[in-house]
Amino acid sequence: MTWLLVVLGAMVGAPLRHLTDRAVRARHDAVFPWGTFTVNVAGCLMLGLLTGAVAAGAAGPRLQLLLGTGLCGALTTYSTFSYETLRLAETGAVRHAAVNVVASVTAGLGAAFAGAALADALWS
């Protein structure tokens, strides 16, 4: 049953990542990889919220498998973040590459902490 929950979540997360990336790229014709940045930060926020909900007893392990491992695992993408950062550096956009690393880590951690704080405020 656990693998099925992960698969179901991933079946939503992967297409959501693709569609979000396309929508963001359509609005922002820029060198910076805004689509990947957006899905990664959104996934961090969701996972922080979910982690806080589980800690507060408002969500259980099945929801964590479905949304955390499945949906967030397929929505977020460390490999694409790494690839895009490498491509930026290789094409001479070193500043964009550095900003991508610093902004992604900072915003991702900030979003995860914000999600956990929101969960704490909602369920404590």
N, C-alpha and C positions, 0 to 999 in steps of 0.2 A: 504493500500500500504506500510506503514512503516514497518509492521511486516514482509512482504514478503522480503523487502530489508535486514532486519536483518537475516532472515532465509537463504537467498541466500549467504550472506557473511559467515555465520556460516557453511554452507555446504562445503565451501572451507577451512575455518580455522581449523575445527576439524580434517579432514583427513591430512591437511598440518602439524598440530602439531604432529600427530601420526607418519607420515612418517619421519619428521625431527628428532623426538626423536629416532626412530629406526636407522636412518642413522648415527646420532651422536654416539649412543651407540655402533654401529658396529665398529666404528673407535676408540673409547676410552673405553677400558675395565678398568674402574676405579670405585672407591667407590663414587666419587663426581658425582652428577646428572647433567652431562653436557647437556643432551638433554633438560631437563626442563629449565635449565639456558639459553640455546641458544634460545628457542622459546620465553621465557619471555623477553629477551633483544631485540630480533628482533621485537616483538610486541610493545615494548615501543618506539623503533626507528620509526616504522611505524605510531604509534599513535601521536608521537610528530610532525612528518612530516605532517600528515593529519591535526592536530590541527593548525599548522602554516599556512597551505594552506587555511583552512577555515577562519582564522583570516585575511589573506591577500585578501580574496575574490576570490581565485583561485579554491576553491572547495565549494560545497554547502551542505546543510543539508542531502540531499539524499545520497551523497557519504559518508558523515560522518556516516550515519546509516549502509550503506552497508559494508564499510571498517573498520570503527572505532568500532561500536557496534557489528556487525556481525562477520567479519573476525578476527579482533584483539581480540574480546571477546572470540571467540572459540579457537584462536591460543594460547593465553596466559592462564596460569593456576595457580592461587594462591593456589588452594586446593592441587594440586600435589606438588607444592613447599613446602607447609606446611607439607604434609604427608612425603615427602622425608627427610625434615629436622628433623622431629620427629623420623623417622626410623633411621637416622644417629645417633642421640643422644641416642636412646634406645639400639643400637648395640655397643655403646662405641666409636663411631667415633665423639666425641663431637667437636673436632677441625674442622672436615669437616663440621659439622652442623653449627658452628659459621661462618666459611668462607662462606658457602652457603648463610646465611642470610646477612652478610655484603656485600659480592660481588654482590648478586642479587639486593639488594636495591641500592647500589652505581652504578652498571652498568646500571640498569633499569632507574634510574633517569638521569644518564649521557646520555644514549641513547635518552631519551625523549627530553632533552634539546638540544642535537645535532640535532635531527630531526626538532625541532622547529627552530633552528638557520639555518639549511639548507633550510627550507621553506622560512624563512625570506630573505636569500640570493638569492633564486630563484625568489621570487615573490614580492619583495619590490622595 
